[in-house]
Amino acid sequence: MKTYYVYLLECSDGSYYIGVTNDISQRVLEHQLGYHKDCYTYSRQPVILKHYLTFENINDAIFAEKKLKKWSRVKKLAYFKKDLDTLHEKSRCQNASSHKRRSSEAETS
């Protein structure tokens, strides 16, 4: 059975890159060597592999990659580190218009 990886790289500028592959060693090496000039990491080398998740189904891996790419930096780290407390906190709606924020503000008034 084939294994797929969703991986988190830290770039030299401190930003993160998330990708998916079936050969994590080869893919990280490609990022390090700058094989793809149009890749986000090309001008942000060196990169460091910080975390990865494994999947047996490519569709599950692609779904996770797409979902994670939309998340904030803090939420991404919490997910990869399996820090559920931080992940739940950062998953809560932070908008001022949130019904939960409005009701908690009314209670403290």
C-alpha positions in Angstrom: 0.0 0.0 0.0 1.3 3.4 -0.9 1.8 6.2 1.7 1.1 9.9 1.1 2.5 12.7 3.1 1.2 16.2 3.9 4.2 18.1 5.0 5.0 21.5 6.6 8.2 23.3 5.7 9.6 26.3 7.4 11.3 28.6 4.9 14.3 30.9 5.5 12.0 33.9 5.8 10.0 32.3 8.6 7.0 31.5 6.4 5.5 28.0 6.1 4.8 25.9 3.0 2.4 23.0 3.0 2.6 20.3 0.3 1.6 16.7 -0.5 3.8 14.0 -1.9 4.3 10.2 -2.0 8.1 10.5 -1.5 8.8 13.0 1.3 12.6 12.6 1.2 12.7 13.3 -2.6 10.3 16.2 -2.4 12.1 18.0 0.5 15.4 17.6 -1.5 13.7 19.2 -4.5 12.6 22.1 -2.4 16.2 22.4 -1.0 17.8 22.3 -4.4 15.3 24.6 -6.1 14.1 22.2 -8.8 11.0 24.2 -9.5 11.6 27.9 -10.1 7.9 28.6 -9.9 7.5 27.0 -6.4 6.9 29.2 -3.4 10.0 27.9 -1.6 12.4 28.6 -4.5 13.4 32.0 -3.3 13.0 31.1 0.4 15.7 28.5 0.7 16.9 26.8 2.8 13.8 25.0 4.0 13.4 22.8 7.1 10.9 20.0 7.3 9.0 20.7 10.5 6.2 18.2 10.5 4.4 15.7 8.3 1.2 13.6 8.4 0.8 10.2 6.7 -2.2 9.1 4.7 -3.1 5.9 2.9 -5.5 7.5 0.5 -4.3 10.3 -1.9 -7.7 12.0 -1.8 -7.6 12.3 2.0 -4.1 13.8 1.7 -5.1 16.3 -0.9 -8.2 17.3 1.1 -6.0 17.8 4.2 -3.5 19.9 2.3 -6.1 22.2 0.8 -7.8 22.7 4.2 -4.5 23.4 6.0 -3.3 25.9 3.4 -6.3 28.1 4.3 -5.5 28.1 8.0 -3.4 30.6 10.0 0.2 30.0 10.9 -0.7 29.3 14.6 -3.5 26.9 13.7 -1.3 25.0 11.2 1.3 24.5 13.9 -1.2 23.4 16.5 -2.6 20.9 14.0 0.7 19.3 13.2 1.8 19.2 16.8 -1.6 17.8 17.8 -2.1 20.6 20.3 -5.8 20.3 20.5 -6.3 23.1 23.1 -4.7 25.7 20.8 -6.3 24.2 17.7 -9.8 24.6 19.3 -9.1 28.1 20.5 -7.9 29.2 17.1 -10.8 27.6 15.4 -13.3 29.7 17.3 -14.8 32.7 15.4 -12.8 35.8 16.2 -15.1 38.3 14.4 -16.6 41.1 16.4 -19.9 40.2 14.9 -19.8 36.6 16.2 -22.9 35.8 18.2 -20.7 34.2 20.8 -18.6 37.3 21.3 -21.7 39.5 21.4 -23.3 37.3 24.1 -20.2 37.2 26.2 -19.7 40.9 26.0 -23.3 41.5 27.1 -22.8 39.2 30.1 -19.8 41.3 31.3 -21.6 44.6 30.9 
